[in-house]
């Protein structure tokens, strides 16, 4: 049975694991442009706000839009879809041959 994963926000799970970069809070160096964007949004000029945001790639390190949150939500959704495939697994007390945290459990495929 083929599984269809969500790709709406850019998730590549399970072919690739999500790599989240650290984001910065808005600071004095970008405050003015961010306030302009917020002002456009408040005045219902969404397309202009989006265009202004896209014209400033220096804002990529700052959290001023929902794209990263949408991607994270999609990744979580895809992990949920993937776990449905694990219905033939159990939590095992057998120790694996790798490093692990004391007292942890792990999933193994049923034979």
PyMOL commands that set and color helices and strands:
alter all, ss='L'
color gray80, all
select helices_A, chain A and resi 31-42+46-54+57-61+67-88
alter helices_A, ss='H'
color red, helices_A
select strands_A, chain A and resi 89-92+106-109
alter strands_A, ss='S'
color yellow, strands_A
deselect
rebuild
show_as cartoon
